[in-house]
């Protein structure tokens, strides 16, 4: 296991559907604080840093004791923001943890880390979850993934993949947590943006289009991102239920 495995939580204040969502209150803490505290429960992360371009997020992170870095405001993606932080940190492996998933499972983070630290040929890894709700199969906001026998991604799509002509098929949704070898992450923005990434608006396709495999680890973790006020209300209900006597 590498001596240093860095977790970075990119956290912008701006959001088209829910501005300030990372600072929205959730059971006496902000969404961001929940993410940070859960990430810190990972067995393998040796450090967790919040990356932002907004003073409000910066001050909020400091108020609950999290290491935080101010980054450039012109980054095209969270990946670029994570890379900026990673460029000034000593770490062999870097994990991009979404700042709007307050229920992130530390065990899922660890599961995604292992292929990168144990596989010399694995430069990038992510997660998948078997789809249980049939409505998600055709939902373009739920990204689907198919993988080969080695566990490497063949393709990510907003469409239902695979197309099943007979009964017995299974679909997996992509969970947007990424683990990178640091050197690969620092060069990611320089990779050519191809037609598949442009068509699907899925940044992870850049690795596949440039010939880099992505190891996909199956998890039971059900991703619940806070993208709208309605999402926050749903997550709040889950928090309240989990605190009821007899509920684990």
C-alpha positions, 0 to 999 in steps of 0.5 A: 500500500502506498504511503500516501493516498490523497482524497480530494473533495471538489466543492463548488458553490455554483450549481445550475439546479441548486446553488450552494448545495454543498453548504445546505443543512442536513441533520445539523451539519452541511452536506459537505461536512457529512461528505468530509467526515465519511471520507475520513473514515476510509481505511486507506486515505491518508489525507482528505482535502476540500478543493473550492473556488468560493470563499463561502465554501472555504470558510465553511470547511475551515469552520469544521476543521477540514483542510481546504485549498482555494483553486482556480475559478476557470476549471472545466471540471471537478477533475481539473480542480482535483488535479490542481490540488494533487499537483502540490501534494505528495501522493501516489494515488488520488481519489476524486470524491464528489462533494454532494454525496453526504451518504458516501460509504467509506468502504466503497472508497476503499474498494475503488482504491485497491485495484489501483494500488495493487495493479501496476497496469491500473491507472484509473478505477471507479465503481458500479452498482447493479440497477434495481429500479427498472426506471433507472435503465432508461433514465439518461441522468443515470449513467450505465456501464458495461465491463469486460471479464477483467473488470475494465470498462468497455463503455459508459452511456446514458442509454440502456446498455447492453440492449437485451433481446432476451430475458435475464439481462443485468444493467449496472449504473456508474457511481461517480467516484474516481481513483487515479494514479497521480501522474495519470491524473495530472496529464488527464486534461491534456488528453484528446477530447473525442466524439464519444465524450462530446456526444455523451457529455461523460468525461470518463470516456476520454480515458477510453477513447485515448486507450487507457482502461478504467477498472470498474469495481462492483459495490452495494453502495447506492449513490444519492447525490444532492442535485436538487432541493428535492434530493436534499429532502429525500436524503434528510428523510433517510437520515431521520430514519437511520436515527430512529430506535431499532433502525441500523 
